């Protein structure tokens, strides 16, 4: 059944908005104030397969499941393509807040853009749902009383897998990481967890973004005799490293800090079998995850990634808080979001901490071999879980200023 909500952006309109053109139709502006959400994402760029238009559709599912209205007001979603550029993302956010009456901005799919939008949203006293931004500074030094971060961050991703594997006896590590802030943060957090659990880091090498040949780095990894090769590189670099690790025949357990189901689907089980990684969601975990993911698959032809699931969960929880609060006041909604337990049709379970960090268990998965996979998208097996209260950096360590001030 089609729910009555409006998407104010096809791809053609998205490009116009990014260039500073186009607004919501005048007829919509004249209607009694809807609850309006701005979904800012990468529509056709390198991150789009893990989020993009299918992430938007997950948000639409949340609106549909909520009945299309809250407090008697229609729920609308506007979509913007930031094209991976901070200036474009900030421009779209500013227009949404100043002209289009957006109540909350969500997704981001890029931490630098999320950080820029964070300041704009705070200045207008609106809400930012960072459902696809991983920088741990969003709930650390750049935290905001108006922000909720849903995607596991750089700290929790690397720390969780390092803790779980080291406890399981895989206690010597070698890192290959991209040479910019993301790679540095992942390696630093993992190294700390390895040391705390009695393990050792035997070596680490960095590579420029866009490296094609990793042979010399893999030789160094092999020579270290470490039990674990940890890949702290995203996207195409991660994919090339995984392929070359397989071609090289490296006899080490491979851990990948940033891995989604679509990347495994593209690379294939032959190249990815045995890789271990952490995530908060997998479509085949239980009856609830399977039921929700089947609905998503029927609409999008693929199983959901964490950012896409987060889009549903984040928007659903926001709407649930509006209903429970009986108000559109920003701070009242934020307070209610933090009071309500996270529960929804995806099978989600968790809560929002005072600093805006969503706390959920982190599951350790291993990619199945082609022989182990019994049906389409049967890619992962769960081999461990790190409780949410152990997976994330503490508020004190994150040094979130508004929490410290309030306390």
N, C-alpha and C positions, 0 to 999 in steps of 0.2 A: 504494500500500500504506500502510495506517495504521500509524504507529510508536507504540510504547507510551510515551507521555508524557502528562502531565496538565496541563491549563490550569485553574488554580484561580481562575477569575474569568470569569463572564459579565458582561454589562453590569449586570445587577441586583446581582450580588455586588460589582462595582466600586464602585457607589454606597455600599454598606454599608461597604466598607473605607475609603472616603474619609471616612465619618462616624465611623470608629472601631469598626465592627462587623465580625464575621465573622473566622474564622481558617481555616487549612488543616484539613481533616477529621482527626479524631483517629486514624483508621486509617492515614492517611498519616504522621502524626507518629510512630506506633509502628513504622513500617517502618525498615529499615536506611537510614541517612542518604543521601538522594538528593543529587545536585548540583542546587541550586535557584537559579533566576534570577528576579529581580524586574524586570519590564518596566514602567517608569513613563512614561506618555505622555498625550497629549490624545486622548481617545476620540471626542468628538463636537463639539469646539469649533473655532475658526477654523483651527487647524493640522492638523486631523485628516486632510484630504485628502492632505497630503504625508507623513503618517506613520500615526498611528492604528491601527486594527485590521489594515490591510494591512501595516503595519510589524511588528506582532505575528506575522502569518502568515509574513513573511520570516524571523523568528527561528525559527518552527516548522520552516520548511524546512531551516534549518541543523541543528536537532536531528535531523530525519528523515535528512538526508544523513550525519549522524554515526552513525546507527544507533540513536539513542535512549538510548545508555549511554556512559559513559566511566569507565575504571578499574573496570568491573563495577558501576557505580552508575547508577541511572536518572537521566535529566535531566528536570527539571520546570521549568515556567515559570509564574510568577504574574503577573497583569496588574493594574495600578492606573491609575486615571484621576485625574490631578492637577487637572483642570478649569482649568488655567492659574493656579492659586493656590499660592503658596509654602508656606503653612501646611498645606494639604492634602497637597501633595507630600512635605513633610518628615514629616508624620504617617504617611503610608503607608510611607515608607522606614524610619522608626524602628520601626514595628511589624514589618516584614519582618525587620529585623536582630535585634530583641529577642525576638520571639515565633516567627516562622516559619522561622528558620534559613536565611535567604537567603545565598548565597555571593557573589553579584555582583548589582549593580543596573545597569540599562542604559537607554538611550534618552534620556529627560529631555524633549526637545522644547521646552525652555524654559531659557535660560541661568541665570536667577535660581534656578530650582528645582534645576538641576544644581549650582550653587554651594552651596546649602543641603545637598543630599544629599552633596556631596563631604566636608563636615566630619563628617557622621554616619558615612559609610562608613569614613573614615580612623580615626575613634575606635574602631570595631569591627574594624579591620584586615581589612576585606573589599575588594572591587574594584568600581570604577565604570567602566563602559564608556559613555562619553558619545558615543553614536552619532548624536545629533540635537540637540546643543547647540553654538552657534557662538561664544560669547564667547572671545576670545583670552586672557582672564585665567585660563582653566582650565589652560593650560599656561604661564602667565606668573606673575603675583604670587600667584595662588591655586592654584598647581600642587600636586600630591600624588604621592608615590611609589606610590599605589594607584589612579591614574587613567590611562585611555587616552582620548584625544579623537580620534574618527574623522571627524566632520563638518568640512569645511573651515571655518576660523574667519573672523571679521570681517576680520582682517588679510590672510589669504591670498586671500579672495574679491575684495576690492577691489584689492589690490596686483597680483594676477595680471592682471586685465582692464585695469587702468590701464597696466601695463608693456607688455603685448602690443599694445594699440591705439596707444599713443604711439610705440612703435617702428615701427609700420606707417604713420606719418604723420598719424594723428589726434591732433594734439599740442596742441590748445586745448580746454579743458573748462569746462562749467558744471554745477554740482551742484544738484539738488533733493533735500533729505533730510528725514526725519522728525526732529523736534526732541526727541530724547532720546538716551541713551548709545549705542544701536546706530547711529543715523544719524551721530552725531559721530565714532564710531570708524571707520566706513566711509569717510567723507570725509577724515579725517586720514591714514589709511593710503594711500588712492588719491592724495592730493595729494603725498605724499612720493615715491611711485613716479613720478608724472608729472614732477616736478622732476628726479629722478635720471636720467630718460630724455630730458631736454631739452625737455619740454613746459611749458605754462603753464595755470594755473587762472584763467579770466577772470571768474568770479563764482560765488556760492553763496547759496542761499536755503533757509530752513528752514520747515517747516509743522508744525502740531500733529497729533498722531495723530487719525485719523478725519476729515481734511479732505475735503470733497466737491467743491469748485470750485477748480481749479488754474490758471484762466485768467490771473490776474495774474502768477503765477510763470512760466508758459510764455511770456508776453510778455517778461519779463525775460531768459529764456533766449534767446529769438529775437534780442533787441536786442544781446546780447553778441557775436553773430557767431562763437561757439565752434563747433568742428567736432563736438563730442560733448556730448550731454545725458546726464548720469549720474544715474540714479535710485537713491537710497540710502534707500529706504522699502520695508517689507515688506508682504505680505498685501494687504488690501483697498485700502490707500493706493497701493501699487504698481500694482494692477490699474486703479484709477481714473486714475492718471497716464498709464499706457500708452494707455488708451482715449482720453483727452482729447488726448494728444500726436498720436494718429492723426487725431482729428477736427479738430484745429487745423491739420493739414497742415505740421507743423514740419519744415523741411528740415535736419535734423541727424541724425547717427548717434546712435541711442539705445543706451546701455549700462545694463544692470540688474544690480545687485550680488547680488540675492537672487531667483533665478528657478528654478522647478521645472517639470517637464513637465506636471504636472496643471494648473498655472496657464495655460500656453500652450493646453492642451486646452480649458480653460473659456473663455478669452478668444477663441480662434480665431486662425487664421493671418492673416486679413485685418487684424486689429488689431496683431498682434505681429511680422509679417514684418520682417526686417532687424535686429531687436534682437540685440545681442551680450551674451554672459554667459559665465561659466566654471563648470565642474563637473568632477568626477573620473570621472563615469560617464554613459553614454548607452546605451540598450538596443541601438542599431543600430551600435555601433562595430565589432564583429568577431564571429566565429562563437561565441565563448564568451559574450559579453554577450547575443547574440541567443538562444542556447540557454537560458541561465538565465532571461532575461526572458520567454521564451515559457512556461516553467513557472510563473512568477509570474503572468503574464497569465491563464493557464488557470484559476488559482485565484481571482484577484481581479478579472478583467475590465478591467484597466488596466495600463499599463506602469509600472515602478517609478520612484520618485523617489530622490534621493541618500540621505535618511534611511532609507528602506526597504531599499535595498541595503546601507547601512552596518549596519543591524540584523543582516542575514545575515552580513556579513563580520566584524563585531565578535564576534558570538557564536561563529561557526565558528573564528575564530583563538583565542579564549579556550579553547574545548574542545580544540583541537589542542595548545595549550600544556599543558593539564592532562595529556593523554595523553603528550606528550613528556617532561614533568617526572616523571610517575609519582607525583604528589603533589597534595594539595589545600592545601598550605601557600601562603598568599597571596603572600609575597615570592618564593618559588620559582616560582610561576606567572607573576608579573610579570616576573621576570628572563628566563624562558623566552619569554614573549610578545615581549620586546624582542630576543631572539636569533634568533627564527624569522623568515624572510622571509614577508611576507604573500602568500599564494597560495591561491586557492579557486575553486570552480566559476563564480563571477561573472566571472572573468577579472582579478581584482584583482592588483595588483603594487605592492609598496612595503615599508616597514618602519616600526617604532615607535622613535622617537628616545628618548633617555634621559629627557627631561622628560615623556614620555607622548604627544607629538604624533605622529600618524600622518602619514607623509610619502609622498605620491603625486603624480604629475604632475597639473597642472591644465590641462584642455583648454579652448580658446576655441571657442565655438559661435556660429553665427548661425542665427536662426530662418528657416526657408524661407518663401517666398511660397506661396500656394495653388497656383499653377501648377507650382512646383518639387516639391511633395509628391506622390509617386506611389502611395502605399499608406497604409493606416491607421497612425497614429502616426509617420509619416515627417515629423518636424517640424524636425530640426536637421541642420546640416552642420558638421563640424569644420574650422576654418580656421587653427588654431594650437595650440601646446602650450608651456607653461612648465614646465621640469623641476622636480620636487619640491624639490630643494635650493635653488632660487631663489624658490619661491613662498611659503615660510613664514618667519616671523620667526625669527631665530637664538635659540639658548638664552641667549646672553649678553644680547641685547636684551630678551628676555622676563623676565630676572631671576628665573628659577625657583630658589627658595631651597634646596630639598633637593639639587638638582644642584650648585649652587655650594658648598654645605657638604660634599658628598661628594668634590668635587674640590679 
